[in-house]
Amino acid sequence: MNTRPEGPSYHPIIYVRGFAATQGEIEDTVADPYMGFNIGSTKARRAWNGELHRFFFESPLVRLMAEHGYDDVYVDGEDLLTLDTAINPLDSRCIIIYRYYDDASEDFGTGDTPPIEQFAKGLSALILRLREKVCANKKNKVTEASFRVHLVAHSMGGLVCRAFLQNAKLGTAEARKAVDKVFTYATPHNGIDMRIVRNVPGWLSFGDVNNFNRGRMAEFLALPKKSDDVSLVKEFPAERIFNLVGTNSKDYSVMRGLSAWAAGEASDGLVRVENALTHGPDPRGNDVFSPSAYVHRSHSGHYGIVNSEEGYQNLVRFLFGRVRIDGFLEFESVTLPADLEKIAHGDKSKVKASYQTEVSVSVRGCQWQITRREVRENSAIFRTYDQLFPKVAGVRQADPAQSPHLFSVFLDPEKSLSTAGSVSFACDIKLIVPDYQVDGALMLKRHYEGGYLFRELILVEAFPRKLPDARKIKYGFQTLSPNVANQTAEVIEQGGVETFRIALEQKTTPGFKGSLRVELRPWA
């Protein structure tokens, strides 16, 4: 891995909050200096001795201050960002709360909510003001040309960031150039869908709810009118945006649970899983999804996605990590149960099946799973047999384009717990036994719910190039060598990306044969 030797880039962080529907919510929002990003959570967790102990998550804001040396800009009741620059310059490790709802407050503004376009323009002006304050502090050694900023947004805040970045009319080019990375919590990048109507109606102007209508979104995101997909990122690299996706709809209590019912099970209670992702062209022009992670958290509240340890762990690794690692599950073949194989007589077209893949990833030294996708949480990866093995010239063969993307993980060798400075993670892959249909009839004679075609916890350990064992990558199977990566992978490097494959096979019938493809690239 070609990792940079210098430490993390501690740029200023601007937090952009989410939607407030009523005047009361707006007033509550502006009355909080941190607009909700200081809210933590206290929940029970089972300890090693079986007892339930309180687990405290202080909040992402407090943790950034405690672990990474950040500070807010409030001193003696004043916001340093608004004071004279020569007297009050700012340190690079500062946290700014974009208080865009102040203008809609009856205490600080007119009481009328401006359109989202105005919020985007305000973000542009805020970035330039922040640049002035940071560059004025000589200790930072930052110039206008080198100044960068991270944007961290919840819900509609992510749309404010995208409107500013994608729409040339909503800010300046120099402000957009200063944005290094964008992290979004539960943002409805492709609008909000409900059970009754597919998309929030454009005429529903109460509380500016129509901001989540795709037609309205296409306007402020500078996308073609009547776009059915408004999650496309333009004018900013899609790979520099991280989407944290919530999968817990049950704990979202807004409107006494009506919102969660309307959004459906495969959601965080407001935003459907499929709508919380962005995509755009990579450096080679291929359309790719932004890096993402799935966590069993709701849109907000005590079990909310922002005030979660999983959210924080993904946030700091994306902002400050040095290595990006992506995993893909490649299918070579799947076999049918013996009795269905006889019915098919070699023609699997007679048998209908779909395959769901569950995956979770944990990193060494962290108690929390970085990402988790499961059937019972309505977030597993779904592929039909025909998608995985389409007919080409009458012959079934695996389609590499349908290889499920399992995870994106960001790690830092300099923060490694290993004395060798290696980075390590564990990936638990489960391929669910499908429900088979023959001529439209469900075959359950030998079915056991919860069965797996394949399951394995795979450990991967990678060593940076600066070490003597350069480019060595090891792996191991938990079932064969618990907690030890003892096999060496063959690494192929091309275009700065290092790729290796781990062969996977379940020889039973039904069974599976394929591989885990892992890509590693430098991240800064």
N, C-alpha and C positions, 0 to 999 in steps of 0.2 A: 504494500500500500504506500502510495506516495503522499504521506501526511506531512503537513507543514510543521516545522519544529516550534514555531512561536505559539504562545498561548491563545486562549479564546479571544474573540473580538468583542470587547465589552462596549458596545454602542449604547447610546440612550435608548430607552424603551418608552414608546407611547402606547398607553392602553386606551382602547376605544370600546365603550360599553354598548349594550344592546338596546332593544326597543322598549320604549315606555308608552303605553297605549292611552292612559288617561292623564288628566291634569294632576291628579293626586299622585300618581306614580312619578310624574316629572318633578313635582315639588320634593318628593322623598329622595329622588335621585340627586338633585342639585344640593340637597341638605347634607349629603355625604361627601367629604373631601375626596374619597377614593372611588366614589360611584359604584360601590359594591365589590371591587376587586380586593378589598381588605377582608372580606368575609371568609372565614374558615369553616371547619366542621368538626364536630366531636361525635364519634361513633364507636360502637363496641366492636372489639376484635378478640378472637380467641387466642390466648397465650399458650406457650409450650406445655403448661401444666393443666390445660383444659379449662382454666378460668377465663371469664370474659372481662377484659380490661378496656378502659377508655383509650381510644386512639385519637390524638389531636393533630389535625392538619391546620396550621396557623393561617394559611392563605398564601396564594402565589406571591403576593406583594411582600409579605413579611419574610417569606423564605428567600426571595431574591436579595433582600437586604441582609439577611443573616448569613447566607451561604456564598453570595457573589459580590458583596460589598456595594450594592446599590443603595440609593437614598432618594427620598422624595424631594420636592422643591418648596416645601412649606416651612417657613421660619418666622417665629413671632407673629403668627396670624397672617403673614403675607405670602403670596405666591411669587417666588423669586423670578419666575419667567416673565412677569409683568413689570418688574422693576428695572432700573437703569442698568444697562449691560456693563458699563465700565466699572461700576461699583459691585455688581452682583453677577459675575460670570458663573457658569455651571460646570460641574464635573461631568465627565463623559458617562460615568455610571450613575445616571439619574433616571428616575421614573416620572413620567408626565402623564397625567390623566386628562384626556381630551374632553373637556366639559362642554360638549356641543349642545347639550340641552339647557344650558344657562339662558340662551336667547328665548327659549320657550317657557321659561319660568315667570310667574307673576311677580316674584321677588326681584329677579335680576334682569328680566327681559320684558317682552310685550305680552306674554301669555299665549301667543300664537306660535304654533310649531312650524318652523321653516321647512321647505322641501329638502329632501336628502341631498340634492345638488349643492345646497348651501353648506351642508355639513361637510361635504367633500372639499369644497373650496376653503373652508375653515381649516381643514386638516393640512392642506397645502401651505397656508399662511403660518400655521403653528410650526411646521417643520422648518421653515426658513427662519422663524424667530428663534427656535431652539438651536439651529446651526449658528446663528449670530452669538448666542450666549455661550455655547460650548467652545467655539473657536476663539472667543475672547479670553478664555482661561489658558494661559500659556503652558500650564502643567499638563494639559491634555495632549499637546503636540499634534493638534488637529487643524487642518486647513479647510477652507471651503470646498476644495476639490476632493479631499479625503474624508470629509464628514459623511457618516452613515448613521442610519437609525433603524431600529426594529419596530414593527407594528404588531401589537397583540390585541386581538379583537374578539368580542363575544357576540354571537347572533347577528343582528343587523349591523353591528359595528364592522363586521367583515365586508358587508356590502358598501358601507361608507368608504372603506379602504380601497375596494375594487373600483368604485366609481371614480375616485381620485386618480388611481393608477391607470385606468383604461380609457377614461374620457378626457381628451386633450383640452376640452373647454372648462374642466373643473379643477384648475390648478396650473402650476407652472412646471415646465420640463426640468428645471433645476431642483425643484422639490421632489419630483418623482425619481430623479437620478439618485437622490440621497437615501432612498429606501433600500435596505439590504435584504431583509427577510420579513415575511408576514406569517403570523400564526393565528389561525382562526379556531375558536371554540364553537361548535354547533351552529355554524352559519348556514342559512338556507340559500346556498349558492345557486340552486336551480328552482328557487321559489318554494312556496308552501302549498302542499296538496292536502286535501281533506277527503273524507269518505263520501260526502254528499256531492261536492264539486271537485273536479280534478285540480283546479288552481284557485287561489284566492281571487275573487272577482275584481276586475279593474275598477268597477264603480263603487266598491266598498271603501269609502274615504274616511270612515270613522277611525280616529286616532292614526291616520295615515297607514292603515293596514294594507292599502293597495301598493305599498312599497314592495310587497312580496308577490305581486302579480307579475307574471313573466313579461307581459306587454310593457308594463311600467318599468320593470327592471331593464328591459332592452334599451329603453330611452336613456337612463342614467349610466348604463354600462357601455354605451356606444356600440351596441350590437344591432344587427339587422332587425327591422320591425317584424313582428309576428314570429320571433324566434321561439322554437319549442324547447331549445336548450340554451339557457343563459348562464351556464356554468363555465363557458369558454373564457379563458383568460387571454387578454390581448395586451400588448405593449409592456408586459412584465413577465419574466420567466416563470412558468407554471411550477417548475421544480423548486423555486424559492418561496412557495406558499405551502404551508402545512395545514391539513384539515383534520381536526380532532372530532370524531364522530361519536355521538352518544347513542346507546342502544337500549336504554331503560325508559320505557314509556310509563310504566306503572307508578313510578314515584314522582311524576309531574302532576302536581295538584292544582294548577291554575284552573280557574272556572269550575272548581270542584270535580276535576277529572274529565270535563267535557272536551277540553283541548286534546288530551291524550287519546280519548276515544275517537275523536275526529281524525287525528293524525294516523292512527292505526298502530298495530303492535311493532312493526319494523320502523321504529322512530325513537326519538328521545322525549316524546310527549308533545312535540310541536313540529320538529323537522324530521322528515323521513330520511332514513339512512342514505338512500340513493341520491337525495337532493343536497347532501352536505359535502359534496366533493367538487373539486375544480379540475379542469384539464386544459391543456394547451400544447403548442409545439415545443419539442425539445430542441437542442442545438442542431440536430440533424434533420429537423423538419417533421419528425414523427409526432403524431398526436398522442400524448401520454397524460395519465392522471397525475396530479400533484401527490407528493408523499402524504400518507395519512395513517391514522391509528384509530382503532375502535375500542371504546371503553364502556362498561355497563354503568352508565351514569345518565341522569335525566337532564333536560334542557337547563334547569335552574332549581334552586331550592336546597334543602339540606343534603340531598343526594345529587347535587348538581355537578355538572361537568367542569365548571371553572374552579370551584372549591374542592378539588379532588387531588389526591396524591398522584394518581395516574396522569392527570392532565399536566401537573407540574413537571413530572419526570420527562414527559414528551417535550414540553416547552423548553426546558434548559438544554436538553440534548440537541434539539433542532437549532437553537440559537447559538450554542457554544461548543457543540461537538466538532470533531475533526474527521470523522469517517462516516460515510453513508453506506448502509448495507441493505440490499433488497433481496427478497427470496421469492422464487417462482416454483410452482409444482408442475413438472412436466409429465404428461401421461404417455406411456408407450403402449400399454394394453390393459384392458380389464376383462376378466373372465366371468361367465355366468355360472350360477349353480348348475350342478350336473344334470338335473332333470330338465331345466330350461334349455340347456345346451342341446339336449336331444330333440326338444320341440323345435328349436331354431334351425337345426340341421345345417349349421354354418351360416345361416342368413339371420343376423341379429336384428334385421329390420322388423322381424315379427315380434320382437320383444322390446317394449318401451321401458326406459329407465332413465333416471336423472341422478346425478351424484353431487352430494353436498360435502364440502370440505370445511372442517373446523380447524382453527389454528390459534395458538397463543404464543407469545414471545416474552421471555423474561431475560433480564441482563444480570450479570454477576454482581452480587452485593446489594441488590434492590429487592425489597419485599413485595413489590407490586409488579403485575404483568403490564408490560408496555402496551400491548395490544391483545385483544381477544375477540374472536368471532366464533359464535356457537349457534347451533340450531335452536336451542331453547331460548336464546336471546334474540332470535330472528335476524341474525347477522352473518350466518354461514355463507360461504361462497357456493353458488349454484351453477351447475352446468348439466345440460342434457347429454345423453350419449351421442346424439346426432351432432351436437356442437363440438364435442371432443374428438369424434371420429367421423367426419363427413365423408361422403362417397366422392372420390376423384377418379374419373374414368371407370366407374363401376366398382372401384376397390375402396374399402374402408382404410383410412390412414389418419394418424394423429395430426391435428392442426396446431402447430406451435403457437399461433396467435391466440388460441383459447387457453393457454397455460395460465392458471390463476395466479395473479400477483398476491402473495401471501402477506408480505409485510415490508415496511421501510423502517429501519432502526438507525439511529444516530448515536455514535459512541466517541469517547475521547480517550486515546491511549495515555495521555498525561494524567488523567483522573483514575487510571486503572488500579485495581486492588492487587494486581499481580506484580511481583517483583521484577518480572521480565518486561513489564509495560504492555503486555498483550491486552487485547479487548476480547470479550467473550459474551456469548448469549446462548440461550436455549430455546429451541423451537419445537413445540408440541404439535404434530400434524396428525389429524384424524380424518380418514375418508369413510363416510357413513355408508353402511349397507343400504342400497336403495329399495324402494317398493317397486317390484317388477309387475308389468302388465303384459299380458298376452292376449291379443285380439280384444283389447278393451277390458279384460277381466283381471282383477287384482289377484296376484298369486301370493298367498300367505302361508303355504304349507310348512315351509321351513324358516319363516321369518321370526326374528327376535328383535324387538324394538331396541334401539341403542347399540346395535351391533356394528362392527367396523370391518371394512375391507382391508384397512391398513391403519395402524397406529404406532407412532414412535416419537419419543422425545430425543431430539438430536442436539448435541452440544457442539458448538463451533468456537474455535479460538484462533485469532489471527494476530500475527506479529508484525509490527511496522518495519519498514525497510531500514530504518536507522540502526536496527539491532543486527548482531552477527548472523542470526538465522533469518536473513532477509527473505521476505515474501513467503515464509512458511505459514501454511494454514493447516490446522488440525481439526479433526472432528471425531465424534464418538457417539455411540448409541447407548442411551441410558439402560437399556435392557442387558447390554453386554459389558459395559464398563461404567458403572454409576459415577456421575460427576467428573468423569475423566475423558478428555479428548485425546485419544491415543492413536488415531490413524491420520496419515498425511495425505492431503488432497493435492491433485495436480492442478496447477494454476495457469490459466492462459490470460495474457495481458494484451489488450487491444484498445487503443485510443484513450489510455489512462484509466480504463476499467479492468479490474481483475475479476475473472470468472472461474468458478469451479463447480463441479457437480458431485452430488452424493447419491449413489445408486440406492433405490428403494424398491423392495419387492415383498409381496405376500404370496406365497406359492400355493395357498389353499384355493379351493373353488367354492364360492367366487373368490377372486383374488385380484391383485393389482401389481403392475410393474411400471416403474417410472424413475424419476430422479428429482431431487431438490437442487435447483440451479440458484447459486448465490452470486451476486455481483457486489463488488466492493469498489468504492471510488473515494477520492479525497473530498473533504467537505470543509468549507470555511465561510 
